[in-house]
Amino acid sequence: MEFYKSKLWDGEVNILFTGPNYFFFHGFYGVICIAERKDEDVADKENFHTKFVLYSGHRDGTIARECFDLAKRIIKKYDQKFVPKTFEFEEVVTDLNRCLVTVSYDLNHF
């Protein structure tokens, strides 16, 4: 799990990376984007391809474009920190206004 920070609309965006997902939280707007890793193909040891589905938007869908652009920039920057990759993004406009992110843990797992 990793945490990143960025800026959007004169506000701070906190980004939580869990491995399969990126969650983007804006200080005023709340959850503005969720990126879900769909697959990762390895053609050979030097060519990685990753697909993400990006979910963004509020009731009217007006803020989705800026959120999609931010998510793509962050994912391209951090997801290939150690291994160069090519990316494919699918954009889905949906109402994240009522999105709830739950964090859980299990101390007895180990």
Steps between C-alpha positions, in 0.01 A plus 500: 500500500633842404379858542551786255393864481406722210306820431175559316267804497716687752461214746701203615430152371608204713556180308494154655661222297416147613650298214193423295338843562569870525257715703501878447361718784456877463476710816176667388341260248574171676564193284562635150638193324560129547738309274465123486770282346336252264793301370870505449644323199863414460599442139859436604729612781530851354143577388229550759148616415247600767132585466312720747133589522458856631178598677427869554225755510227639714130532424543710186836357389655846466824435687584163350744623229746668737486202735567253219798709385642518854454126554675413174792730583544355851466138386749545217744664740485256792389169349812474290745612766691174479388343172419689177145433380246598242152591622144469379223695674125456486305799635165452671297802611302408809369671812769473768310746719383217723809284469616337821854367538543244777835405647526173689772288654544156651764465770449124516590456135868432568 
